[in-house]
Amino acid sequence: MFMRKNLLGLFLLLLFTKAISQEEIKTPFDKYGPYGATAFTDLKLALKEPKPVYKLNLSYQAVDLKVWPKISSLKDLQALQLQSVSVNQWPADFSNLSSLTYLASFNNEFTGFPKDFAKLGNLMYLQIHNSKIDSIPQSIAYLQRLKTFKFSGNSDTLRIPKSMKYLKSLNELIFESVILDSLPKPLFAITPLKTLILVNCNIYALPEKLDKLPNLEVLALDFNKLSSLPREIYKCKNLYLLSLRKNNLTKIPDTICQLKNLTKLDLRDNPLSKDAVEELRILLPGCQIYF
């Protein structure tokens, strides 16, 4: 009986572990659209489907440019992923896909966002990687359901609109390998943010006032050119992870000791002295500091 119970416990543990691992390998695309909906991988087949098409994943295939504009007829489409599909222009009426909740483009040379971008008001997840886009439109403020915005891999300077501060549902904002203004103020004024990641963005300084990020929990500013942090860093009172790897920091303001929830601080590859790091360990006894 004891052995049987042990075997049953092991079996349940294996099932639980398997369920977790399956959940972990899900991509953001998998999480959007109706549960169990077929994810089409061919635009021509999707256009011929008599039933509503909710998910479309076009990856590593050259889309027929004559067929491409017809994608706008898929009125029920909720999740669209475009990866290396050899298109660089959005169809003129692309924003008629007003049911979209997920939109991602990887390695496509788009030069801008879709026309009438504000019509995509149901978007909750937006990701653009490796494009030729050099500005974010003011109309992004109309995406009031947007929770996640990721933009990466652009060699040109990216213009950020002040209107981004009106994104009332945005919880996660990630810019990576993008040339931003040296003082990207609009990004530090989005009150709902919980995660702000600005990695390898050519940032020299941060805004002095950080009182508009009371909900921020994760702040990553790795691989930039910061030489100092504002003393008002303590106003991000919910911060539990602060990553500042590979900057030019020689000192961290002592006000950081007021971050009572901070548990991880990454200071690797900064010209900080060992004495400065030891002082931080005294100020932050419950925080794991990487140096």
Protein Blocks (a to p, Z undefined) as FASTA:
>chain_A
ZZmmmmmmmmmmmmmmmmmmmmmmpcfklmgcjehiacdfbfklmmmpmbdcfbdcdehi
acdfklmmmmmmmmmbmbdcdehkhpabdcfklmmmmmbmbdcdehiacfbdcehklmmm
mbcbdcdehiabfbdcfklmmmmmbmbdcdehiabdcdddfklmmmmkbmbdcdehiacd
fblfklmmcfklmbdcdehklpabdcfblklmmmbmbdcfehiabfbdcfklmmmmmbcb
dcfehiabfbdcfklmmmmmbmbdcfehiabdfklmmmmmmmmmmbccdZZ
